[in-house]
Amino acid sequence: MKMFNKRKGFTLVEIMIVVAIIALLAAIAIPNLLRARHNANEAAAQASLRTISSACESFLGANNTYPASLAALAAATPPYIDATLAAGTKQGYTFAYTRGANGLTYTCTGTPINTGVTGTRVFSIDQSGVISEVAGS
């Protein structure tokens, strides 16, 4: 007849192996997660610029001039953009809007709040409606 060890539980070696496997999986997954977040912020910045462009064109159609600021787009009744975007910051990017002197041109630029973390590229859009990457960003 065999004698069995009646103690239950895990040995220290088994626990260390499990911890090592979890650490390895985390080391692989965390950089990918951060990269995905970074890419999502950049995509959201481009979408926000497209929203601003559409709002500016609608504002131009109703008022024969582009808005003086992003706040003017949010203050209109009904508003053309939401208050978060009008404040100039959304999803890791800051948006700067400038209207041309004649009121018939504008430029809006999206810049990452924390370069390298929330985004690395700076985007711009103007009255042509084309989103471009700012050189040197």
Protein Blocks (a to p, Z undefined) as FASTA:
>chain_A
ZZddfbgcddfklmmmmmmmmmmmmmmmmmmmmmmmmmmmmmmmmmmmmmmmmmmmmmmm
mnopacfbfklmmmpccdfbdfklmnopaehiacdddddfkopaccdddddfbghilomb
dcdddfkopacddehZZ
